[in-house]
Amino acid sequence: MAQPYPAPPSRRRWPLVVTALVVGLVVGAGVVGLVWIGSAPGAAASDAEAACAAVERTTSLDPGTQYAGFQRWGAASQLAAAAAEQDPRYQALADALKAPLEIVTRTFEASGPEFDAAMNRARAACDDL
C-alpha cells in the first residue's frame, strides 16, 4: 500500500507583501526622482503641498488591508524628500513623513503607540506648512 504524500506546509503571505512594498517604494522613488529632476528650483513648496495633500487622503498605512494607502504615503514621503533636497526648510516634513513608513516596514504593524505618535507628528508637520 502506498503512503500518501505529506501535506505541503502552509505558505505565508509576508514575503509577497514585503516584496510588493519594496517594489512599490522603489518605483515611487524613481517616479518622484524623475519629476524632481525636471522640476524648477521653486518647486519645493509645490512638492511639499502635494505630499501633504496625499497624506490628507490616506486613512491607513496597513499594507495587508489598504496597500494603496501605503503606496500613497510612500509617494508623499518621496515628494517631501524631493522638497527637502531643494529647500532644507522641508527636511522636518520629510523626516516626519518617512517615520511611519519605517515603522510599518520594520514591524509589519500599522498600529501601536510608536506608530500613532509618528502619524501624529507627520500630520502635524503637514498642518504647519
MOBEL-V281579 format. One record per residue. RES is the residue in one letter. PSI is psi as a letter, one per 20 degrees, with the letter a starting at -180 (none if undefined). OMEGA is omega in whole degrees, -180 to 180 (* if undefined). BURIAL is 1 if it has 16 or more other C-alpha atoms within 10 Angstrom, else 0. Layout:
res=RES psi=PSI omega=OMEGA burial=BURIAL
res=RES psi=PSI omega=OMEGA burial=BURIAL
//
This chain:
res=M psi=p omega=-178 burial=0
res=A psi=q omega=177 burial=0
res=Q psi=p omega=179 burial=0
res=P psi=q omega=177 burial=0
res=Y psi=q omega=178 burial=0
res=P psi=q omega=179 burial=0
res=A psi=p omega=178 burial=0
res=P psi=q omega=179 burial=0
res=P psi=q omega=179 burial=0
res=S psi=q omega=-178 burial=0
res=R psi=q omega=178 burial=0
res=R psi=q omega=-180 burial=0
res=R psi=i omega=-174 burial=0
res=W psi=g omega=179 burial=0
res=P psi=h omega=178 burial=0
res=L psi=g omega=180 burial=0
res=V psi=g omega=-179 burial=0
res=V psi=g omega=178 burial=0
res=T psi=g omega=179 burial=0
res=A psi=h omega=179 burial=0
res=L psi=g omega=-179 burial=1
res=V psi=g omega=179 burial=0
res=V psi=g omega=179 burial=0
res=G psi=g omega=179 burial=1
res=L psi=h omega=180 burial=1
res=V psi=g omega=179 burial=0
res=V psi=g omega=179 burial=0
res=G psi=g omega=179 burial=1
res=A psi=h omega=179 burial=1
res=G psi=g omega=179 burial=0
res=V psi=g omega=180 burial=0
res=V psi=h omega=178 burial=1
res=G psi=g omega=178 burial=1
res=L psi=g omega=178 burial=0
res=V psi=g omega=-178 burial=0
res=W psi=g omega=-179 burial=1
res=I psi=h omega=-178 burial=0
res=G psi=j omega=-176 burial=0
res=S psi=q omega=179 burial=0
res=A psi=r omega=-179 burial=0
res=P psi=h omega=-179 burial=0
res=G psi=j omega=-175 burial=0
res=A psi=i omega=-177 burial=1
res=A psi=g omega=180 burial=1
res=A psi=h omega=178 burial=1
res=S psi=h omega=177 burial=0
res=D psi=g omega=180 burial=1
res=A psi=g omega=179 burial=1
res=E psi=h omega=178 burial=1
res=A psi=h omega=178 burial=1
res=A psi=g omega=-179 burial=1
res=C psi=h omega=175 burial=1
res=A psi=h omega=177 burial=0
res=A psi=h omega=178 burial=1
res=V psi=g omega=-179 burial=1
res=E psi=h omega=-179 burial=0
res=R psi=i omega=-176 burial=0
res=T psi=p omega=-179 burial=1
res=T psi=h omega=-177 burial=0
res=S psi=q omega=175 burial=1
res=L psi=j omega=-178 burial=1
res=D psi=o omega=-176 burial=1
res=P psi=i omega=179 burial=1
res=G psi=h omega=-177 burial=0
res=T psi=h omega=-177 burial=0
res=Q psi=m omega=-176 burial=0
res=Y psi=h omega=179 burial=1
res=A psi=h omega=178 burial=1
res=G psi=g omega=178 burial=1
res=F psi=g omega=178 burial=1
res=Q psi=g omega=-180 burial=1
res=R psi=g omega=-180 burial=1
res=W psi=h omega=177 burial=1
res=G psi=g omega=177 burial=1
res=A psi=h omega=178 burial=1
res=A psi=g omega=179 burial=1
res=S psi=g omega=179 burial=1
res=Q psi=h omega=176 burial=1
res=L psi=g omega=178 burial=1
res=A psi=h omega=178 burial=1
res=A psi=h omega=177 burial=1
res=A psi=g omega=178 burial=1
res=A psi=g omega=-180 burial=1
res=A psi=h omega=178 burial=1
res=E psi=h omega=-180 burial=0
res=Q psi=h omega=-177 burial=1
res=D psi=o omega=-176 burial=0
res=P psi=i omega=178 burial=0
res=R psi=h omega=-177 burial=0
res=Y psi=j omega=-179 burial=1
res=Q psi=h omega=179 burial=1
res=A psi=h omega=177 burial=1
res=L psi=g omega=-180 burial=1
res=A psi=g omega=179 burial=1
res=D psi=g omega=-179 burial=1
res=A psi=h omega=-179 burial=1
res=L psi=h omega=180 burial=1
res=K psi=h omega=-174 burial=1
res=A psi=g omega=179 burial=1
res=P psi=h omega=178 burial=1
res=L psi=g omega=180 burial=1
res=E psi=h omega=179 burial=0
res=I psi=g omega=180 burial=1
res=V psi=g omega=180 burial=1
res=T psi=h omega=-178 burial=0
res=R psi=h omega=-172 burial=0
res=T psi=i omega=-174 burial=0
res=F psi=k omega=179 burial=1
res=E psi=p omega=176 burial=0
res=A psi=l omega=179 burial=1
res=S psi=r omega=179 burial=1
res=G psi=r omega=-175 burial=0
res=P psi=g omega=-179 burial=0
res=E psi=g omega=179 burial=0
res=F psi=g omega=-179 burial=1
res=D psi=g omega=179 burial=0
res=A psi=g omega=179 burial=0
res=A psi=g omega=178 burial=1
res=M psi=g omega=178 burial=1
res=N psi=g omega=178 burial=0
res=R psi=g omega=-179 burial=1
res=A psi=g omega=-179 burial=1
res=R psi=h omega=177 burial=1
res=A psi=h omega=178 burial=0
res=A psi=h omega=177 burial=1
res=C psi=h omega=178 burial=1
res=D psi=h omega=-178 burial=0
res=D psi=i omega=-179 burial=0
res=L psi=none omega=* burial=0
//
